[in-house]
Amino acid sequence: MKKSDYKELGRNLLLGSVDVVIGSVMAAAVIVSAIPTRSSNIDDDLPNSNGWQNGSQGYGYYENGVKMYD
């Protein structure tokens, strides 16, 4: 092999390594964006949800965030 062949081989090795690193970072970004950030129900702890719940004034029946019965 000639000296130019070794230079080309080194350049190809460097470019291939850079491509692998960039691909890994992009794959990690896609995986992280797919991870859910909140696993509970959407209606949990909403002050305006109606029904029996443990609210700011204790456990009871709430309508629009106001406790209806003592």
N, CA, C and O atoms as a DFTB+ gen file, in Angstrom:
280 C
 N C O
     1  1       0.855      -1.182       0.000
     2  2       0.000       0.000       0.000
     3  2       0.889       1.230       0.000
     4  3       1.965       1.255       0.597
     5  1       0.405       2.235      -0.684
     6  2       1.157       3.482      -0.780
     7  2       0.809       4.386       0.395
     8  3      -0.123       4.120       1.155
     9  1       1.570       5.443       0.520
    10  2       1.344       6.416       1.589
    11  2      -0.027       7.080       1.432
    12  3      -0.701       7.349       2.426
    13  1      -0.435       7.342       0.212
    14  2      -1.740       7.965      -0.035
    15  2      -2.883       7.039       0.373
    16  3      -3.938       7.504       0.804
    17  1      -2.674       5.742       0.238
    18  2      -3.698       4.778       0.644
    19  2      -3.897       4.798       2.164
    20  3      -5.024       4.698       2.650
    21  1      -2.801       4.928       2.904
    22  2      -2.901       5.015       4.364
    23  2      -3.589       6.314       4.791
    24  3      -4.351       6.324       5.757
    25  1      -3.322       7.410       4.073
    26  2      -3.991       8.680       4.389
    27  2      -5.487       8.560       4.150
    28  3      -6.291       9.030       4.956
    29  1      -5.863       7.921       3.026
    30  2      -7.284       7.754       2.724
    31  2      -7.955       6.842       3.746
    32  3      -9.089       7.091       4.157
    33  1      -7.267       5.806       4.147
    34  2      -7.790       4.887       5.141
    35  2      -8.004       5.597       6.482
    36  3      -9.026       5.385       7.134
    37  1      -7.063       6.428       6.892
    38  2      -7.196       7.191       8.127
    39  2      -8.338       8.193       8.061
    40  3      -9.082       8.369       9.027
    41  1      -8.470       8.852       6.905
    42  2      -9.545       9.821       6.730
    43  2     -10.908       9.128       6.774
    44  3     -11.844       9.635       7.392
    45  1     -11.016       7.985       6.128
    46  2     -12.280       7.240       6.136
    47  2     -12.624       6.748       7.536
    48  3     -13.791       6.747       7.929
    49  1     -11.614       6.335       8.281
    50  2     -11.835       5.893       9.653
    51  2     -12.344       7.045      10.516
    52  3     -13.265       6.872      11.314
    53  1     -11.742       8.213      10.353
    54  2     -12.176       9.390      11.114
    55  2     -13.605       9.787      10.754
    56  3     -14.426      10.028      11.639
    57  1     -13.900       9.853       9.471
    58  2     -15.253      10.246       9.047
    59  2     -16.295       9.218       9.498
    60  3     -17.399       9.590       9.895
    61  1     -15.955       7.944       9.439
    62  2     -16.883       6.912       9.907
    63  2     -17.140       7.012      11.396
    64  3     -18.267       6.811      11.847
    65  1     -16.106       7.321      12.165
    66  2     -16.270       7.477      13.616
    67  2     -17.162       8.661      13.936
    68  3     -18.010       8.576      14.824
    69  1     -16.983       9.761      13.226
    70  2     -17.822      10.942      13.441
    71  2     -19.278      10.624      13.106
    72  3     -20.185      11.044      13.824
    73  1     -19.503       9.887      12.023
    74  2     -20.871       9.507      11.657
    75  2     -21.517       8.628      12.726
    76  3     -22.704       8.780      13.013
    77  1     -20.765       7.727      13.307
    78  2     -21.294       6.856      14.361
    79  2     -21.673       7.677      15.586
    80  3     -22.723       7.445      16.184
    81  1     -20.831       8.630      15.965
    82  2     -21.120       9.469      17.131
    83  2     -22.360      10.320      16.884
    84  3     -23.226      10.409      17.754
    85  1     -22.457      10.940      15.728
    86  2     -23.622      11.780      15.411
    87  2     -24.899      10.933      15.377
    88  3     -25.936      11.358      15.885
    89  1     -24.828       9.757      14.790
    90  2     -25.992       8.874      14.756
    91  2     -26.418       8.435      16.149
    92  3     -27.612       8.343      16.433
    93  1     -25.458       8.167      17.012
    94  2     -25.778       7.761      18.387
    95  2     -26.452       8.891      19.153
    96  3     -27.413       8.660      19.886
    97  1     -25.956      10.104      18.987
    98  2     -26.557      11.252      19.670
    99  2     -27.982      11.491      19.160
   100  3     -28.882      11.776      19.951
   101  1     -28.186      11.377      17.872
   102  2     -29.530      11.573      17.323
   103  2     -30.475      10.468      17.795
   104  3     -31.634      10.749      18.101
   105  1     -30.016       9.236      17.861
   106  2     -30.849       8.140      18.345
   107  2     -31.206       8.340      19.809
   108  3     -32.339       8.075      20.212
   109  1     -30.255       8.804      20.607
   110  2     -30.537       9.070      22.014
   111  2     -31.561      10.191      22.158
   112  3     -32.418      10.132      23.039
   113  1     -31.484      11.206      21.308
   114  2     -32.453      12.305      21.365
   115  2     -33.855      11.815      21.032
   116  3     -34.824      12.246      21.659
   117  1     -33.975      10.932      20.068
   118  2     -35.291      10.386      19.701
   119  2     -35.847       9.545      20.845
   120  3     -37.034       9.632      21.158
   121  1     -35.006       8.740      21.462
   122  2     -35.463       7.892      22.567
   123  2     -35.895       8.734      23.758
   124  3     -36.919       8.445      24.376
   125  1     -35.138       9.763      24.088
   126  2     -35.481      10.625      25.223
   127  2     -36.775      11.384      24.955
   128  3     -37.566      11.589      25.875
   129  1     -37.003      11.799      23.730
   130  2     -38.235      12.530      23.433
   131  2     -39.464      11.629      23.487
   132  3     -40.582      12.122      23.639
   133  1     -39.274      10.326      23.368
   134  2     -40.401       9.396      23.393
   135  2     -40.769       8.956      24.803
   136  3     -41.819       8.344      24.998
   137  1     -39.935       9.252      25.787
   138  2     -40.215       8.858      27.163
   139  2     -41.308       9.755      27.724
   140  3     -41.175      10.978      27.668
   141  1     -42.386       9.190      28.261
   142  2     -43.444      10.030      28.832
   143  2     -42.945      10.769      30.072
   144  3     -42.167      10.233      30.860
   145  1     -43.405      11.997      30.227
   146  2     -42.955      12.809      31.351
   147  2     -43.864      12.684      32.556
   148  3     -43.430      12.941      33.678
   149  1     -45.126      12.292      32.351
   150  2     -46.062      12.173      33.458
   151  2     -46.880      10.915      33.259
   152  3     -47.464      10.716      32.194
   153  1     -46.929      10.069      34.261
   154  2     -47.611       8.796      34.099
   155  2     -48.979       8.746      34.778
   156  3     -49.666       7.730      34.675
   157  1     -49.392       9.799      35.464
   158  2     -50.679       9.775      36.149
   159  2     -51.786      10.296      35.240
   160  3     -51.529      10.777      34.137
   161  1     -53.022      10.192      35.725
   162  2     -54.167      10.657      34.954
   163  2     -54.105      12.153      34.727
   164  3     -53.494      12.894      35.497
   165  1     -54.749      12.580      33.659
   166  2     -54.780      14.002      33.340
   167  2     -55.618      14.764      34.370
   168  3     -55.312      15.915      34.681
   169  1     -56.670      14.137      34.902
   170  2     -57.589      14.818      35.808
   171  2     -57.130      14.811      37.265
   172  3     -57.845      15.325      38.125
   173  1     -55.964      14.246      37.567
   174  2     -55.498      14.197      38.954
   175  2     -55.207      15.599      39.475
   176  3     -54.558      16.400      38.802
   177  1     -55.688      15.883      40.665
   178  2     -55.384      17.109      41.398
   179  2     -55.817      18.392      40.692
   180  3     -55.237      19.451      40.933
   181  1     -56.813      18.314      39.837
   182  2     -57.324      19.538      39.235
   183  2     -58.322      20.175      40.196
   184  3     -59.233      19.494      40.668
   185  1     -58.174      21.457      40.496
   186  2     -59.063      22.079      41.467
   187  2     -60.498      22.222      40.970
   188  3     -61.407      22.348      41.791
   189  1     -60.735      22.209      39.679
   190  2     -62.082      22.414      39.149
   191  2     -62.792      21.121      38.779
   192  3     -63.855      21.167      38.160
   193  1     -62.236      19.973      39.139
   194  2     -62.918      18.725      38.838
   195  2     -63.979      18.465      39.903
   196  3     -63.778      18.759      41.082
   197  1     -65.091      17.918      39.478
   198  2     -66.226      17.670      40.372
   199  2     -66.169      16.254      40.914
   200  3     -65.653      15.349      40.258
   201  1     -66.713      16.062      42.139
   202  2     -66.812      14.738      42.732
   203  2     -66.138      14.669      44.082
   204  3     -65.645      15.666      44.609
   205  1     -66.130      13.456      44.635
   206  2     -65.523      13.214      45.933
   207  2     -64.019      13.203      45.783
   208  3     -63.474      12.452      44.974
   209  1     -63.342      14.038      46.564
   210  2     -61.890      14.110      46.488
   211  2     -61.317      14.761      47.738
   212  3     -62.040      15.360      48.534
   213  1     -60.020      14.634      47.891
   214  2     -59.315      15.277      48.986
   215  2     -58.835      16.628      48.478
   216  3     -57.822      16.705      47.783
   217  1     -59.545      17.681      48.815
   218  2     -59.237      19.010      48.301
   219  2     -58.602      19.914      49.337
   220  3     -58.113      19.442      50.363
   221  1     -58.606      21.206      49.075
   222  2     -57.962      22.188      49.944
   223  2     -58.667      22.315      51.294
   224  3     -58.056      22.754      52.267
   225  1     -59.949      21.935      51.366
   226  2     -60.707      22.020      52.616
   227  2     -60.959      20.639      53.209
   228  3     -61.887      20.458      53.997
   229  1     -60.132      19.665      52.831
   230  2     -60.304      18.313      53.336
   231  2     -61.094      17.461      52.365
   232  3     -61.466      17.902      51.277
   233  1     -61.344      16.216      52.788
   234  2     -62.059      15.290      51.927
   235  2     -63.536      15.646      51.898
   236  3     -64.130      15.916      52.941
   237  1     -64.126      15.649      50.724
   238  2     -65.544      15.940      50.579
   239  2     -65.941      16.022      49.126
   240  3     -65.144      15.734      48.233
   241  1     -67.186      16.419      48.893
   242  2     -67.696      16.546      47.536
   243  2     -67.417      17.965      47.044
   244  3     -67.856      18.932      47.667
   245  1     -66.698      18.098      45.942
   246  2     -66.322      19.400      45.387
   247  2     -66.986      19.620      44.044
   248  3     -67.079      18.710      43.221
   249  1     -67.452      20.860      43.832
   250  2     -67.933      21.296      42.525
   251  2     -67.188      22.568      42.174
   252  3     -67.257      23.561      42.898
   253  1     -66.475      22.531      41.059
   254  2     -65.673      23.665      40.585
   255  2     -64.692      24.150      41.649
   256  3     -64.468      25.354      41.773
   257  1     -64.113      23.248      42.408
   258  2     -63.097      23.602      43.380
   259  2     -63.641      24.067      44.721
   260  3     -62.867      24.442      45.602
   261  1     -64.973      24.049      44.894
   262  2     -65.606      24.494      46.146
   263  2     -66.226      23.299      46.837
   264  3     -66.953      22.527      46.212
   265  1     -65.943      23.135      48.131
   266  2     -66.505      22.017      48.890
   267  2     -67.971      22.290      49.167
   268  3     -68.334      23.336      49.703
   269  1     -68.816      21.321      48.790
   270  2     -70.255      21.530      48.870
   271  2     -70.839      21.095      50.235
   272  3     -71.733      21.768      50.750
   273  1     -70.365      20.013      50.816
   274  2     -70.950      19.504      52.054
   275  2     -69.861      19.412      53.120
   276  3     -68.708      19.107      52.814
   277  1     -70.228      19.673      54.354
   278  2     -69.258      19.564      55.451
   279  2     -69.316      18.230      56.118
   280  3     -68.565      17.977      57.060
